Amino acid sequence: MGIEIIFKIAAIGILVAVVAQILKQAGKEEIATLTTLAGLIVVLMMVVDMISQLFSTVQNLFYLY
């Protein structure tokens, strides 16, 4: 789970930025904003999952039940 998660987050960011710019150029600023928000939510869910795994690992490490 090392560097691959960073590449996934970067790929999502680049993809969302390109789509948002295309939508803004087409005059659809509202949809571009929603696209950016959706990308942010996807990345945040990935980070929350990683933090959850971290807490589980620490809990198992110290036997905190």
C-alpha positions, 0 to 999 in steps of 0.5 A: 500500500506504499506509493501506489496510493499516492499515484492513485490520488494524483491520478484522480486529481489530474483527471478531475482537474482536466474534466473541470477545466473542460467543463468550465471552457464549455460554460458549465461551471456548476457541473465543473464544481460538482465534478471537483467536489465528487473527486474530493469526496472519493479521495477523502473516502480513500484517506478515511479508509487508510486512517481506519486501517492505521487505527486497527493496526495500532490497536492490534499492535498494543492489544487494545480491545 
